[in-house]
Amino acid sequence: MSDQQLTIGGLETVYDALATAIDQAGADKAQLFLVKLALLNAKALADENLFQQQISVALQDL
């Protein structure tokens, strides 16, 4: 795992890009888009245990 982290500005950029992409996908395809994005990021991360940890964190406080 890399020790690199996004800055607050980087996180804001990612958030804006994600929000725009969800809007582009449309309400009927947003869930499919998010699943595809998650799988692509899991592949890029190349660490199934870390990905499982990220799932657990994301489920908190929904």
C-alpha positions as CSV (number, residue, x, y, z in Angstrom):
1,M,0.0,0.0,0.0
2,S,1.2,3.5,-0.8
3,D,1.7,6.1,1.8
4,Q,0.5,8.8,-0.6
5,Q,-2.6,10.6,0.3
6,L,-4.8,13.1,-1.5
7,T,-4.9,16.7,-0.2
8,I,-8.2,18.3,0.8
9,G,-8.1,20.0,-2.6
10,G,-7.5,16.7,-4.3
11,L,-10.4,15.1,-2.5
12,E,-12.7,18.0,-3.5
13,T,-11.6,17.5,-7.1
14,V,-12.4,13.8,-6.9
15,Y,-15.7,14.5,-5.2
16,D,-16.7,17.0,-8.0
17,A,-15.6,14.5,-10.7
18,L,-17.6,11.7,-9.1
19,A,-20.7,13.9,-8.7
20,T,-20.5,15.0,-12.4
21,A,-20.1,11.4,-13.5
22,I,-23.1,10.2,-11.5
23,D,-25.1,12.9,-13.1
24,Q,-23.9,11.9,-16.5
25,A,-24.8,8.3,-15.9
26,G,-28.3,9.2,-14.9
27,A,-30.5,7.9,-12.1
28,D,-31.2,4.7,-14.0
29,K,-27.5,3.8,-14.4
30,A,-25.9,5.4,-11.3
31,Q,-25.8,2.2,-9.3
32,L,-24.2,0.3,-12.2
33,F,-21.7,3.1,-12.7
34,L,-20.7,3.0,-9.1
35,V,-20.3,-0.8,-9.1
36,K,-18.1,-0.5,-12.2
37,L,-16.1,2.3,-10.7
38,A,-15.6,0.3,-7.4
39,L,-14.4,-2.8,-9.3
40,L,-12.0,-0.7,-11.4
41,N,-10.6,0.9,-8.3
42,A,-10.3,-2.5,-6.6
43,K,-8.3,-3.8,-9.6
44,A,-6.1,-0.7,-9.4
45,L,-5.6,-1.0,-5.7
46,A,-4.6,-4.7,-6.2
47,D,-5.3,-5.5,-2.5
48,E,-8.5,-7.4,-1.7
49,N,-8.1,-7.1,2.0
50,L,-7.7,-3.3,1.9
51,F,-10.7,-3.1,-0.4
52,Q,-12.7,-5.1,2.1
53,Q,-11.6,-2.6,4.8
54,Q,-12.7,0.3,2.6
55,I,-16.1,-1.4,2.2
56,S,-16.5,-1.6,6.0
57,V,-15.5,2.0,6.5
58,A,-17.9,3.2,3.7
59,L,-20.8,1.3,5.4
60,Q,-20.4,3.1,8.6
61,D,-22.8,5.9,9.5
62,L,-24.9,5.6,6.3
